[in-house]
Amino acid sequence: MDILIKGLAGFTSQYILTGGIVFLILATVIIKRSPKYLPVIIFTVSLILAYTFRNKSLVEIPLFKITPYSSFFFHLAFLSGMLCSFLIEHSRLALSDKKFELYILLLFSILGMTIVSISSNLLTLFLGIECISISSYCLAAFGFSPKSSESAMKYVLYGSATSGIMIFGMSLIYGLTGTMDINELVLKSGLYNNSTLYNISMVMILCGLLFKIAAFPFHNWAPDVYEGTPTPLVAFFSIAPKALAIYGLILLSELYNNVWQLKSLLIIVSVLSMTIGNLLALNQNNAKRMLAYSSIAHAGFLLMGIVIGGNSGPENIIYYLTIYVLMNFSAFHLLQIISKWKENGDIREFAGLGKNNPYLATSLLITMISLTGLPPAAGFSAKLFMFSGVYESYKITGDISIFIMLSAALLNTVVSLFYYLKMPFYAFFRDNKENKELQVTFAEKGFILALNALLLLLFLKPDWVFKIIKLTQLKG
């Protein structure tokens, strides 16, 4: 009992986030006409307090445990929330009469992320992921348009189906092994590797996690949802569900990599995700849909780190995710700014941006170069470390399927060049007859400058990220 009480005392951050949600709910009822900035103030204060009093150490109790990577994903949750709130306050959503509801959903999603980051049991892993997913379903409908409602409904239907499959797989695992504790499952996995039912149940769990990261064959929802959802919210849940589902895969990676059939399945999914994502992106003229297919391809690259496992796999994934957060928020913020100038998001309408606003056009070029994985941006370092880890794994194991996966990744990087540079091409090399000036605030310029400066700086100093990872592992 004493251990349980001490353990529960370590959930300060979760209590504060829950308090923030309750406070926002009460404010919607009590304050009929709230000041414009009240919701974001409550949201920001909740995040700051939860971060300040975060659980740096946790008495190990059933269902929860702090792993060496928990702290990174905890930091990622708060970083994504703060970046998203900036985008919201510089978009049309800032004028919405549903801002309280918006920030309630964001806090609920971040609460789910913190739960996942300390989960050591399939049940709490599922609970945390569903907290993120349910809030994402609601956020997807915040465009309040027929297109937004349609895309949100698709998201809910696909998501509910895969969540049902995942929880059913978890129940089968419990029936077979008598436990849902991940550490115990790793110890017992050798006894069930040849069990067909065990392997089927692991595939069912994998289905749910693959949907969250928009990997093949559970990727069809992404383009419609990205296109129909307000840009700041797309930026958030293109990161949040993906990152925490990847963490779930890191926790379960030993279970998958110990069975050659499951490992082979992950390799196939990785190759098909990056290939199909890139090929479908080639024909896209809508910027949001293009980035949706891009996210499918990036899911394939991230799965490479799961396949190689060990110590290098998770660290390469964490570095990749760090850079991916910067690239994604930069890309979506640029789209949000440009939408003031051209509202429908067609890439061909970026023509003339280089003359109209060279600063934004240059920022767009840096972001797209980084997403492609070219120097001198940090996206190059992210892919280089991932590819190096995969090659080292191939040299150690001699597994030809790993070499095929690496070859596919290199070819797909070349393919992605043709659609990522489409936007900068139109911006610099195509003229626009309209002379409408694009207005950009000082804060928006500063935000883009900070993100692009980090992308360039981390190309030169990638070791900074690894030092931060080590520091968070030591200090929390």
Contacts in CASP RR format, 6 or more apart in sequence:
PFRMAT RR
TARGET T0000
AUTHOR 0000-0000-0000
METHOD contacts of the structure
MODEL  1
MDILIKGLAGFTSQYILTGGIVFLILATVIIKRSPKYLPVIIFTVSLILA
YTFRNKSLVEIPLFKITPYSSFFFHLAFLSGMLCSFLIEHSRLALSDKKF
ELYILLLFSILGMTIVSISSNLLTLFLGIECISISSYCLAAFGFSPKSSE
SAMKYVLYGSATSGIMIFGMSLIYGLTGTMDINELVLKSGLYNNSTLYNI
SMVMILCGLLFKIAAFPFHNWAPDVYEGTPTPLVAFFSIAPKALAIYGLI
LLSELYNNVWQLKSLLIIVSVLSMTIGNLLALNQNNAKRMLAYSSIAHAG
FLLMGIVIGGNSGPENIIYYLTIYVLMNFSAFHLLQIISKWKENGDIREF
AGLGKNNPYLATSLLITMISLTGLPPAAGFSAKLFMFSGVYESYKITGDI
SIFIMLSAALLNTVVSLFYYLKMPFYAFFRDNKENKELQVTFAEKGFILA
LNALLLLLFLKPDWVFKIIKLTQLKG
3 59 0 8 1.000
3 61 0 8 1.000
4 61 0 8 1.000
6 59 0 8 1.000
7 58 0 8 1.000
7 59 0 8 1.000
7 61 0 8 1.000
7 64 0 8 1.000
8 61 0 8 1.000
10 55 0 8 1.000
10 57 0 8 1.000
10 58 0 8 1.000
10 59 0 8 1.000
11 55 0 8 1.000
12 50 0 8 1.000
12 53 0 8 1.000
12 54 0 8 1.000
12 55 0 8 1.000
13 50 0 8 1.000
13 51 0 8 1.000
13 53 0 8 1.000
13 54 0 8 1.000
13 55 0 8 1.000
13 74 0 8 1.000
13 114 0 8 1.000
14 50 0 8 1.000
14 111 0 8 1.000
14 114 0 8 1.000
14 115 0 8 1.000
16 46 0 8 1.000
16 49 0 8 1.000
16 50 0 8 1.000
16 53 0 8 1.000
17 46 0 8 1.000
17 50 0 8 1.000
17 107 0 8 1.000
17 110 0 8 1.000
17 111 0 8 1.000
17 114 0 8 1.000
18 111 0 8 1.000
19 46 0 8 1.000
20 42 0 8 1.000
20 46 0 8 1.000
20 107 0 8 1.000
21 104 0 8 1.000
21 107 0 8 1.000
21 108 0 8 1.000
21 111 0 8 1.000
23 42 0 8 1.000
23 46 0 8 1.000
24 39 0 8 1.000
24 42 0 8 1.000
24 43 0 8 1.000
24 100 0 8 1.000
24 103 0 8 1.000
24 104 0 8 1.000
24 107 0 8 1.000
25 100 0 8 1.000
25 104 0 8 1.000
27 34 0 8 1.000
27 38 0 8 1.000
27 39 0 8 1.000
27 42 0 8 1.000
27 100 0 8 1.000
28 100 0 8 1.000
28 101 0 8 1.000
28 104 0 8 1.000
31 38 0 8 1.000
34 99 0 8 1.000
34 100 0 8 1.000
36 94 0 8 1.000
39 99 0 8 1.000
39 100 0 8 1.000
39 102 0 8 1.000
39 103 0 8 1.000
40 85 0 8 1.000
40 88 0 8 1.000
40 89 0 8 1.000
40 99 0 8 1.000
40 103 0 8 1.000
42 103 0 8 1.000
43 85 0 8 1.000
43 103 0 8 1.000
43 106 0 8 1.000
43 107 0 8 1.000
44 82 0 8 1.000
44 85 0 8 1.000
46 107 0 8 1.000
47 78 0 8 1.000
47 81 0 8 1.000
47 82 0 8 1.000
47 110 0 8 1.000
50 78 0 8 1.000
50 114 0 8 1.000
51 78 0 8 1.000
54 74 0 8 1.000
54 476 0 8 1.000
55 66 0 8 1.000
55 118 0 8 1.000
56 71 0 8 1.000
56 475 0 8 1.000
56 476 0 8 1.000
57 66 0 8 1.000
58 64 0 8 1.000
58 65 0 8 1.000
58 66 0 8 1.000
58 118 0 8 1.000
60 120 0 8 1.000
62 121 0 8 1.000
62 181 0 8 1.000
63 119 0 8 1.000
63 120 0 8 1.000
63 121 0 8 1.000
63 123 0 8 1.000
63 124 0 8 1.000
64 118 0 8 1.000
64 119 0 8 1.000
64 120 0 8 1.000
64 121 0 8 1.000
64 124 0 8 1.000
65 118 0 8 1.000
65 119 0 8 1.000
65 120 0 8 1.000
65 183 0 8 1.000
66 118 0 8 1.000
67 120 0 8 1.000
67 251 0 8 1.000
68 473 0 8 1.000
69 247 0 8 1.000
69 250 0 8 1.000
69 314 0 8 1.000
69 318 0 8 1.000
69 473 0 8 1.000
70 117 0 8 1.000
70 118 0 8 1.000
71 117 0 8 1.000
71 472 0 8 1.000
71 473 0 8 1.000
71 475 0 8 1.000
71 476 0 8 1.000
72 318 0 8 1.000
72 469 0 8 1.000
72 472 0 8 1.000
72 473 0 8 1.000
73 113 0 8 1.000
73 116 0 8 1.000
73 117 0 8 1.000
73 243 0 8 1.000
73 244 0 8 1.000
73 247 0 8 1.000
74 113 0 8 1.000
74 114 0 8 1.000
74 117 0 8 1.000
74 118 0 8 1.000
74 476 0 8 1.000
75 472 0 8 1.000
76 113 0 8 1.000
76 239 0 8 1.000
76 243 0 8 1.000
76 321 0 8 1.000
76 322 0 8 1.000
76 325 0 8 1.000
77 110 0 8 1.000
77 113 0 8 1.000
77 114 0 8 1.000
77 117 0 8 1.000
77 240 0 8 1.000
77 244 0 8 1.000
78 110 0 8 1.000
79 325 0 8 1.000
80 110 0 8 1.000
80 113 0 8 1.000
80 236 0 8 1.000
80 239 0 8 1.000
80 240 0 8 1.000
80 243 0 8 1.000
80 325 0 8 1.000
81 106 0 8 1.000
81 110 0 8 1.000
81 236 0 8 1.000
83 235 0 8 1.000
83 236 0 8 1.000
83 325 0 8 1.000
83 329 0 8 1.000
84 106 0 8 1.000
84 232 0 8 1.000
84 233 0 8 1.000
84 235 0 8 1.000
84 236 0 8 1.000
85 103 0 8 1.000
85 106 0 8 1.000
86 443 0 8 1.000
86 447 0 8 1.000
87 231 0 8 1.000
87 232 0 8 1.000
87 235 0 8 1.000
87 329 0 8 1.000
87 332 0 8 1.000
87 333 0 8 1.000
87 336 0 8 1.000
88 94 0 8 1.000
88 102 0 8 1.000
88 232 0 8 1.000
88 233 0 8 1.000
90 336 0 8 1.000
90 441 0 8 1.000
90 443 0 8 1.000
90 444 0 8 1.000
90 447 0 8 1.000
91 230 0 8 1.000
91 231 0 8 1.000
91 232 0 8 1.000
91 336 0 8 1.000
92 230 0 8 1.000
93 99 0 8 1.000
93 102 0 8 1.000
93 142 0 8 1.000
93 230 0 8 1.000
93 232 0 8 1.000
93 233 0 8 1.000
96 102 0 8 1.000
96 142 0 8 1.000
98 142 0 8 1.000
102 139 0 8 1.000
102 142 0 8 1.000
105 135 0 8 1.000
105 138 0 8 1.000
105 139 0 8 1.000
106 135 0 8 1.000
106 139 0 8 1.000
106 236 0 8 1.000
108 131 0 8 1.000
108 134 0 8 1.000
108 135 0 8 1.000
109 131 0 8 1.000
109 132 0 8 1.000
109 135 0 8 1.000
109 136 0 8 1.000
109 139 0 8 1.000
109 236 0 8 1.000
109 237 0 8 1.000
109 240 0 8 1.000
110 240 0 8 1.000
111 131 0 8 1.000
112 127 0 8 1.000
112 128 0 8 1.000
112 129 0 8 1.000
112 131 0 8 1.000
112 132 0 8 1.000
112 244 0 8 1.000
113 128 0 8 1.000
113 131 0 8 1.000
113 132 0 8 1.000
113 240 0 8 1.000
113 243 0 8 1.000
113 244 0 8 1.000
115 124 0 8 1.000
115 127 0 8 1.000
115 128 0 8 1.000
115 131 0 8 1.000
116 124 0 8 1.000
116 125 0 8 1.000
116 128 0 8 1.000
116 129 0 8 1.000
116 132 0 8 1.000
116 244 0 8 1.000
116 247 0 8 1.000
116 248 0 8 1.000
117 244 0 8 1.000
117 247 0 8 1.000
119 125 0 8 1.000
119 128 0 8 1.000
119 182 0 8 1.000
119 248 0 8 1.000
119 251 0 8 1.000
120 181 0 8 1.000
120 182 0 8 1.000
120 183 0 8 1.000
120 251 0 8 1.000
121 180 0 8 1.000
121 181 0 8 1.000
121 182 0 8 1.000
122 170 0 8 1.000
122 173 0 8 1.000
122 174 0 8 1.000
122 180 0 8 1.000
122 182 0 8 1.000
122 185 0 8 1.000
122 205 0 8 1.000
123 170 0 8 1.000
123 180 0 8 1.000
125 182 0 8 1.000
125 248 0 8 1.000
125 251 0 8 1.000
126 163 0 8 1.000
126 166 0 8 1.000
126 167 0 8 1.000
126 170 0 8 1.000
128 244 0 8 1.000
129 209 0 8 1.000
129 212 0 8 1.000
129 241 0 8 1.000
129 244 0 8 1.000
129 245 0 8 1.000
129 248 0 8 1.000
130 163 0 8 1.000
132 212 0 8 1.000
132 237 0 8 1.000
132 240 0 8 1.000
132 241 0 8 1.000
132 244 0 8 1.000
133 159 0 8 1.000
133 163 0 8 1.000
133 212 0 8 1.000
133 241 0 8 1.000
136 155 0 8 1.000
136 237 0 8 1.000
136 240 0 8 1.000
136 241 0 8 1.000
137 152 0 8 1.000
137 155 0 8 1.000
137 156 0 8 1.000
137 159 0 8 1.000
138 152 0 8 1.000
139 229 0 8 1.000
139 233 0 8 1.000
139 236 0 8 1.000
139 237 0 8 1.000
140 148 0 8 1.000
140 151 0 8 1.000
140 152 0 8 1.000
140 155 0 8 1.000
140 225 0 8 1.000
140 228 0 8 1.000
140 229 0 8 1.000
140 233 0 8 1.000
140 237 0 8 1.000
141 148 0 8 1.000
141 149 0 8 1.000
141 152 0 8 1.000
142 148 0 8 1.000
142 229 0 8 1.000
142 230 0 8 1.000
142 233 0 8 1.000
143 228 0 8 1.000
143 229 0 8 1.000
143 230 0 8 1.000
145 228 0 8 1.000
147 227 0 8 1.000
147 228 0 8 1.000
148 228 0 8 1.000
148 229 0 8 1.000
148 230 0 8 1.000
150 224 0 8 1.000
151 221 0 8 1.000
151 224 0 8 1.000
151 225 0 8 1.000
151 227 0 8 1.000
151 228 0 8 1.000
151 229 0 8 1.000
152 225 0 8 1.000
152 229 0 8 1.000
154 221 0 8 1.000
154 224 0 8 1.000
154 225 0 8 1.000
155 221 0 8 1.000
155 225 0 8 1.000
158 211 0 8 1.000
158 218 0 8 1.000
158 220 0 8 1.000
158 221 0 8 1.000
159 208 0 8 1.000
159 211 0 8 1.000
159 221 0 8 1.000
162 207 0 8 1.000
162 208 0 8 1.000
162 210 0 8 1.000
162 211 0 8 1.000
162 218 0 8 1.000
163 208 0 8 1.000
165 204 0 8 1.000
165 207 0 8 1.000
165 208 0 8 1.000
166 204 0 8 1.000
166 205 0 8 1.000
166 207 0 8 1.000
166 208 0 8 1.000
166 209 0 8 1.000
168 204 0 8 1.000
169 201 0 8 1.000
169 202 0 8 1.000
169 204 0 8 1.000
169 205 0 8 1.000
170 180 0 8 1.000
170 201 0 8 1.000
170 205 0 8 1.000
172 197 0 8 1.000
172 198 0 8 1.000
172 200 0 8 1.000
172 201 0 8 1.000
172 204 0 8 1.000
173 180 0 8 1.000
173 185 0 8 1.000
173 198 0 8 1.000
173 201 0 8 1.000
173 202 0 8 1.000
173 205 0 8 1.000
174 180 0 8 1.000
176 192 0 8 1.000
176 195 0 8 1.000
176 197 0 8 1.000
176 198 0 8 1.000
176 201 0 8 1.000
177 184 0 8 1.000
177 185 0 8 1.000
177 188 0 8 1.000
177 192 0 8 1.000
177 198 0 8 1.000
179 185 0 8 1.000
179 188 0 8 1.000
182 251 0 8 1.000
182 252 0 8 1.000
185 255 0 8 1.000
186 254 0 8 1.000
186 255 0 8 1.000
189 254 0 8 1.000
189 255 0 8 1.000
189 258 0 8 1.000
189 259 0 8 1.000
190 258 0 8 1.000
192 198 0 8 1.000
193 258 0 8 1.000
193 259 0 8 1.000
199 259 0 8 1.000
199 261 0 8 1.000
199 262 0 8 1.000
202 255 0 8 1.000
202 256 0 8 1.000
202 259 0 8 1.000
202 262 0 8 1.000
203 262 0 8 1.000
203 265 0 8 1.000
205 252 0 8 1.000
206 256 0 8 1.000
206 262 0 8 1.000
206 265 0 8 1.000
206 266 0 8 1.000
207 218 0 8 1.000
208 218 0 8 1.000
208 245 0 8 1.000
209 245 0 8 1.000
209 248 0 8 1.000
209 249 0 8 1.000
209 252 0 8 1.000
210 216 0 8 1.000
210 218 0 8 1.000
210 245 0 8 1.000
210 269 0 8 1.000
211 218 0 8 1.000
211 221 0 8 1.000
212 241 0 8 1.000
212 242 0 8 1.000
212 244 0 8 1.000
212 245 0 8 1.000
213 241 0 8 1.000
213 242 0 8 1.000
213 245 0 8 1.000
213 246 0 8 1.000
213 299 0 8 1.000
213 302 0 8 1.000
213 303 0 8 1.000
214 221 0 8 1.000
214 222 0 8 1.000
214 242 0 8 1.000
214 292 0 8 1.000
214 295 0 8 1.000
214 296 0 8 1.000
214 299 0 8 1.000
215 269 0 8 1.000
215 270 0 8 1.000
215 273 0 8 1.000
215 296 0 8 1.000
215 299 0 8 1.000
215 300 0 8 1.000
215 303 0 8 1.000
216 269 0 8 1.000
216 272 0 8 1.000
216 273 0 8 1.000
216 276 0 8 1.000
216 277 0 8 1.000
216 296 0 8 1.000
217 272 0 8 1.000
219 273 0 8 1.000
219 276 0 8 1.000
219 277 0 8 1.000
219 296 0 8 1.000
219 299 0 8 1.000
222 292 0 8 1.000
222 293 0 8 1.000
222 295 0 8 1.000
222 296 0 8 1.000
223 289 0 8 1.000
223 292 0 8 1.000
223 293 0 8 1.000
225 234 0 8 1.000
225 292 0 8 1.000
226 234 0 8 1.000
226 238 0 8 1.000
226 288 0 8 1.000
226 289 0 8 1.000
226 291 0 8 1.000
226 292 0 8 1.000
226 295 0 8 1.000
227 286 0 8 1.000
227 288 0 8 1.000
227 289 0 8 1.000
227 292 0 8 1.000
228 288 0 8 1.000
229 237 0 8 1.000
231 288 0 8 1.000
231 332 0 8 1.000
231 333 0 8 1.000
231 335 0 8 1.000
231 336 0 8 1.000
231 339 0 8 1.000
232 332 0 8 1.000
232 336 0 8 1.000
234 288 0 8 1.000
234 332 0 8 1.000
235 328 0 8 1.000
235 329 0 8 1.000
235 332 0 8 1.000
235 333 0 8 1.000
238 291 0 8 1.000
238 295 0 8 1.000
238 328 0 8 1.000
238 332 0 8 1.000
239 324 0 8 1.000
239 325 0 8 1.000
239 328 0 8 1.000
239 329 0 8 1.000
242 295 0 8 1.000
242 299 0 8 1.000
242 302 0 8 1.000
243 321 0 8 1.000
243 325 0 8 1.000
246 302 0 8 1.000
246 306 0 8 1.000
246 317 0 8 1.000
246 321 0 8 1.000
249 256 0 8 1.000
249 303 0 8 1.000
249 306 0 8 1.000
250 306 0 8 1.000
250 314 0 8 1.000
250 317 0 8 1.000
253 306 0 8 1.000
253 309 0 8 1.000
253 310 0 8 1.000
253 314 0 8 1.000
255 262 0 8 1.000
256 262 0 8 1.000
256 263 0 8 1.000
256 266 0 8 1.000
256 306 0 8 1.000
257 263 0 8 1.000
257 307 0 8 1.000
257 309 0 8 1.000
263 307 0 8 1.000
264 401 0 8 1.000
266 303 0 8 1.000
266 306 0 8 1.000
266 307 0 8 1.000
267 307 0 8 1.000
267 401 0 8 1.000
267 402 0 8 1.000
267 404 0 8 1.000
267 405 0 8 1.000
269 300 0 8 1.000
269 303 0 8 1.000
270 300 0 8 1.000
270 301 0 8 1.000
270 303 0 8 1.000
270 304 0 8 1.000
270 307 0 8 1.000
270 405 0 8 1.000
271 300 0 8 1.000
271 404 0 8 1.000
271 405 0 8 1.000
271 408 0 8 1.000
273 296 0 8 1.000
273 297 0 8 1.000
273 299 0 8 1.000
273 300 0 8 1.000
273 303 0 8 1.000
274 296 0 8 1.000
274 297 0 8 1.000
274 298 0 8 1.000
274 299 0 8 1.000
274 300 0 8 1.000
274 301 0 8 1.000
274 408 0 8 1.000
274 409 0 8 1.000
274 412 0 8 1.000
275 297 0 8 1.000
275 408 0 8 1.000
275 412 0 8 1.000
276 296 0 8 1.000
277 293 0 8 1.000
277 294 0 8 1.000
277 296 0 8 1.000
277 297 0 8 1.000
278 293 0 8 1.000
278 294 0 8 1.000
278 297 0 8 1.000
278 412 0 8 1.000
278 415 0 8 1.000
278 416 0 8 1.000
278 419 0 8 1.000
279 415 0 8 1.000
280 293 0 8 1.000
280 296 0 8 1.000
281 290 0 8 1.000
281 293 0 8 1.000
281 294 0 8 1.000
281 297 0 8 1.000
281 416 0 8 1.000
281 419 0 8 1.000
282 415 0 8 1.000
282 418 0 8 1.000
282 419 0 8 1.000
284 290 0 8 1.000
284 293 0 8 1.000
284 347 0 8 1.000
284 419 0 8 1.000
285 346 0 8 1.000
285 347 0 8 1.000
285 348 0 8 1.000
286 344 0 8 1.000
286 345 0 8 1.000
286 346 0 8 1.000
286 347 0 8 1.000
287 335 0 8 1.000
287 345 0 8 1.000
287 346 0 8 1.000
287 347 0 8 1.000
287 350 0 8 1.000
287 423 0 8 1.000
288 335 0 8 1.000
288 345 0 8 1.000
290 347 0 8 1.000
290 419 0 8 1.000
290 422 0 8 1.000
291 328 0 8 1.000
291 331 0 8 1.000
291 332 0 8 1.000
291 335 0 8 1.000
294 371 0 8 1.000
294 416 0 8 1.000
294 419 0 8 1.000
294 420 0 8 1.000
295 328 0 8 1.000
297 412 0 8 1.000
297 416 0 8 1.000
298 324 0 8 1.000
301 320 0 8 1.000
301 383 0 8 1.000
301 386 0 8 1.000
301 409 0 8 1.000
302 317 0 8 1.000
302 320 0 8 1.000
302 321 0 8 1.000
304 386 0 8 1.000
304 390 0 8 1.000
304 405 0 8 1.000
304 406 0 8 1.000
304 409 0 8 1.000
305 313 0 8 1.000
305 314 0 8 1.000
305 316 0 8 1.000
305 317 0 8 1.000
305 386 0 8 1.000
305 389 0 8 1.000
305 390 0 8 1.000
306 313 0 8 1.000
306 317 0 8 1.000
307 390 0 8 1.000
307 393 0 8 1.000
307 402 0 8 1.000
307 405 0 8 1.000
308 316 0 8 1.000
308 389 0 8 1.000
308 390 0 8 1.000
308 392 0 8 1.000
308 393 0 8 1.000
308 402 0 8 1.000
309 393 0 8 1.000
312 389 0 8 1.000
312 392 0 8 1.000
312 393 0 8 1.000
313 389 0 8 1.000
315 466 0 8 1.000
315 469 0 8 1.000
316 385 0 8 1.000
316 386 0 8 1.000
316 389 0 8 1.000
317 386 0 8 1.000
318 469 0 8 1.000
319 381 0 8 1.000
319 382 0 8 1.000
319 385 0 8 1.000
319 462 0 8 1.000
319 465 0 8 1.000
319 466 0 8 1.000
319 469 0 8 1.000
320 382 0 8 1.000
320 383 0 8 1.000
320 385 0 8 1.000
320 386 0 8 1.000
322 465 0 8 1.000
323 370 0 8 1.000
323 378 0 8 1.000
323 379 0 8 1.000
323 381 0 8 1.000
323 382 0 8 1.000
323 455 0 8 1.000
323 458 0 8 1.000
323 465 0 8 1.000
324 382 0 8 1.000
326 370 0 8 1.000
326 378 0 8 1.000
326 451 0 8 1.000
326 454 0 8 1.000
326 455 0 8 1.000
326 458 0 8 1.000
327 367 0 8 1.000
327 370 0 8 1.000
327 371 0 8 1.000
327 378 0 8 1.000
327 379 0 8 1.000
327 455 0 8 1.000
329 451 0 8 1.000
330 363 0 8 1.000
330 366 0 8 1.000
330 367 0 8 1.000
330 370 0 8 1.000
330 448 0 8 1.000
330 451 0 8 1.000
330 452 0 8 1.000
330 455 0 8 1.000
331 367 0 8 1.000
331 368 0 8 1.000
331 371 0 8 1.000
333 444 0 8 1.000
333 447 0 8 1.000
333 448 0 8 1.000
333 451 0 8 1.000
334 360 0 8 1.000
334 363 0 8 1.000
334 364 0 8 1.000
334 367 0 8 1.000
334 448 0 8 1.000
335 345 0 8 1.000
337 360 0 8 1.000
337 438 0 8 1.000
337 440 0 8 1.000
337 444 0 8 1.000
337 448 0 8 1.000
338 345 0 8 1.000
338 350 0 8 1.000
338 353 0 8 1.000
338 360 0 8 1.000
338 438 0 8 1.000
339 345 0 8 1.000
340 438 0 8 1.000
340 439 0 8 1.000
341 353 0 8 1.000
341 356 0 8 1.000
341 436 0 8 1.000
341 438 0 8 1.000
342 349 0 8 1.000
342 350 0 8 1.000
347 422 0 8 1.000
347 423 0 8 1.000
347 426 0 8 1.000
348 426 0 8 1.000
348 430 0 8 1.000
349 426 0 8 1.000
349 432 0 8 1.000
350 364 0 8 1.000
350 423 0 8 1.000
350 426 0 8 1.000
350 427 0 8 1.000
350 430 0 8 1.000
351 426 0 8 1.000
351 427 0 8 1.000
351 430 0 8 1.000
351 431 0 8 1.000
351 432 0 8 1.000
352 426 0 8 1.000
352 427 0 8 1.000
352 428 0 8 1.000
352 430 0 8 1.000
352 431 0 8 1.000
352 432 0 8 1.000
353 360 0 8 1.000
353 361 0 8 1.000
353 364 0 8 1.000
353 426 0 8 1.000
353 427 0 8 1.000
353 428 0 8 1.000
353 432 0 8 1.000
353 438 0 8 1.000
354 360 0 8 1.000
354 361 0 8 1.000
354 427 0 8 1.000
354 428 0 8 1.000
355 431 0 8 1.000
355 432 0 8 1.000
356 432 0 8 1.000
356 436 0 8 1.000
356 437 0 8 1.000
356 438 0 8 1.000
357 438 0 8 1.000
357 440 0 8 1.000
359 440 0 8 1.000
359 445 0 8 1.000
360 438 0 8 1.000
360 440 0 8 1.000
360 448 0 8 1.000
361 424 0 8 1.000
361 427 0 8 1.000
361 428 0 8 1.000
363 448 0 8 1.000
363 449 0 8 1.000
363 452 0 8 1.000
364 423 0 8 1.000
364 424 0 8 1.000
364 427 0 8 1.000
365 424 0 8 1.000
365 427 0 8 1.000
365 428 0 8 1.000
366 377 0 8 1.000
366 452 0 8 1.000
366 455 0 8 1.000
366 456 0 8 1.000
367 377 0 8 1.000
367 451 0 8 1.000
367 452 0 8 1.000
367 455 0 8 1.000
368 420 0 8 1.000
368 421 0 8 1.000
368 423 0 8 1.000
368 424 0 8 1.000
369 376 0 8 1.000
369 377 0 8 1.000
369 420 0 8 1.000
369 421 0 8 1.000
370 377 0 8 1.000
370 378 0 8 1.000
370 379 0 8 1.000
370 380 0 8 1.000
370 455 0 8 1.000
371 379 0 8 1.000
371 416 0 8 1.000
371 420 0 8 1.000
372 379 0 8 1.000
372 413 0 8 1.000
372 416 0 8 1.000
372 417 0 8 1.000
372 420 0 8 1.000
372 421 0 8 1.000
373 379 0 8 1.000
373 380 0 8 1.000
373 382 0 8 1.000
373 383 0 8 1.000
373 413 0 8 1.000
373 416 0 8 1.000
374 380 0 8 1.000
374 417 0 8 1.000
375 459 0 8 1.000
376 456 0 8 1.000
376 459 0 8 1.000
376 460 0 8 1.000
377 455 0 8 1.000
377 456 0 8 1.000
377 459 0 8 1.000
378 454 0 8 1.000
378 455 0 8 1.000
378 456 0 8 1.000
378 457 0 8 1.000
378 458 0 8 1.000
378 459 0 8 1.000
378 462 0 8 1.000
379 455 0 8 1.000
379 459 0 8 1.000
380 459 0 8 1.000
381 458 0 8 1.000
381 459 0 8 1.000
381 462 0 8 1.000
383 409 0 8 1.000
383 413 0 8 1.000
385 462 0 8 1.000
386 409 0 8 1.000
387 406 0 8 1.000
387 409 0 8 1.000
387 410 0 8 1.000
390 402 0 8 1.000
390 405 0 8 1.000
390 406 0 8 1.000
390 409 0 8 1.000
391 406 0 8 1.000
393 399 0 8 1.000
393 402 0 8 1.000
394 402 0 8 1.000
394 403 0 8 1.000
394 406 0 8 1.000
457 464 0 8 1.000
458 464 0 8 1.000
458 465 0 8 1.000
END
